[in-house]
Amino acid sequence: HNEKPLALYLFGNDKATREYVLTHTSSGSACINDVVMQVVNGALPFGGVGYSGMGCYHGRHSFNAFSHLKAVMVKPNLNILDVPIRYPPYTAFKAAALPAIQAPRPAWLSNMPRRMAVAAAPLGILGMLWQSRG
């Protein structure tokens, strides 16, 4: 049978390819130009289709478990906004800083993607400066 993955990951900036893949495949969730972040985002539903699971979980999406909503996250390839702490090598500094980055956001920030992007930009820049110092 045709297995349906729990998550689909696609890397690339071509919108036509992205739309084709998303409309011609079935998966529990999808993430464009990144990995696992659609699971970490509590505002997006998470769950599988068929053998990879049934229903969606996270907040109100647990209530809507009988109709599948596919989570799709698109990360622009603007690496200046990416936080280098996410990637190896994992140093003692990164191990100490990671819990602070993963801490729950305040409610006023949770539902405002623009504010999250603005808040993440300085972290990305600081991370690049930290890495460049050797």
C-alpha positions in Angstrom: 0.0 0.0 0.0 0.9 3.7 -0.3 2.4 4.7 3.0 1.8 8.3 4.1 4.7 9.8 6.1 4.2 11.6 9.4 6.1 14.5 8.0 7.2 15.7 4.6 10.3 17.9 4.2 11.0 19.9 1.1 13.9 22.2 0.4 13.8 24.8 -2.3 12.4 28.1 -3.3 10.4 27.2 -6.4 6.8 28.0 -5.5 5.4 25.8 -8.4 7.3 22.8 -7.1 6.2 23.5 -3.5 2.5 23.7 -4.6 2.8 20.6 -6.7 4.3 18.5 -3.9 1.9 19.8 -1.3 -1.2 19.1 -3.5 0.0 15.8 -4.9 1.2 14.1 -1.7 -0.5 13.2 1.6 1.4 13.5 4.8 0.7 14.3 8.5 2.5 17.6 8.2 5.0 19.4 5.9 7.9 21.7 6.5 9.5 23.8 3.8 13.3 24.7 4.1 13.6 23.4 7.7 13.0 20.3 9.7 10.9 19.4 12.8 9.8 23.1 13.4 6.2 22.3 12.4 6.1 19.9 15.4 7.5 22.4 17.9 5.1 25.1 16.9 2.1 24.6 19.3 -0.1 26.7 17.1 0.0 24.2 14.3 -1.8 20.8 14.4 0.4 17.7 14.6 -0.6 14.2 13.7 -0.5 11.6 11.0 -2.5 10.1 8.2 -3.2 6.4 7.9 -0.4 4.2 9.4 1.5 7.2 10.6 -1.3 8.1 13.0 -4.8 9.6 13.1 -5.9 13.0 14.1 -4.2 16.2 15.1 -2.9 17.3 18.5 -1.9 20.6 20.1 -4.4 22.9 21.7 -7.8 23.1 20.0 -6.6 20.8 17.2 -7.2 17.9 19.6 -10.9 18.7 19.4 -10.8 18.6 15.6 -9.0 15.2 15.6 -11.5 13.6 13.1 -10.8 15.9 10.2 -7.1 16.2 9.1 -5.6 19.6 8.9 -2.1 19.5 7.3 0.4 21.7 8.9 2.7 23.5 6.4 5.5 25.7 7.6 7.6 27.7 5.0 10.9 29.0 6.2 12.4 31.6 3.8 16.0 30.8 2.9 17.2 34.0 4.7 19.9 32.4 6.7 20.6 35.8 8.4 17.4 35.1 10.5 18.4 31.6 11.3 19.8 30.9 14.8 23.1 29.0 14.5 22.6 27.6 18.0 20.3 25.0 16.4 23.2 23.3 14.5 26.3 21.3 15.4 28.8 21.5 16.8 27.0 21.6 20.1 29.2 23.5 22.6 28.7 24.0 26.3 27.5 27.5 25.5 24.8 26.2 23.2 23.8 23.5 25.7 23.3 26.2 28.3 21.5 28.6 26.0 19.1 26.1 24.4 16.6 25.8 27.3 16.1 29.6 27.2 15.4 29.5 23.5 12.9 26.6 23.9 11.1 28.3 26.9 7.4 29.1 26.3 6.8 32.5 24.7 4.5 35.0 26.5 0.9 35.0 25.2 1.3 38.4 23.5 4.1 37.0 21.3 2.6 33.5 20.7 0.0 34.6 18.1 2.0 37.2 16.3 4.3 35.7 13.6 5.7 39.2 12.6 6.7 39.9 16.2 8.3 36.5 16.4 10.4 37.2 13.2 11.4 40.6 14.6 12.4 39.0 17.9 14.3 36.2 16.2 16.3 38.5 13.9 18.6 39.8 16.7 19.1 36.3 18.0 20.3 35.2 14.5 22.6 38.1 14.2 24.0 37.6 17.7 24.5 33.9 16.9 26.4 34.7 13.8 28.6 37.1 15.7 29.2 34.5 18.4 30.2 31.8 15.9 32.5 34.2 14.0 34.6 34.9 17.1 36.1 31.5 16.8 
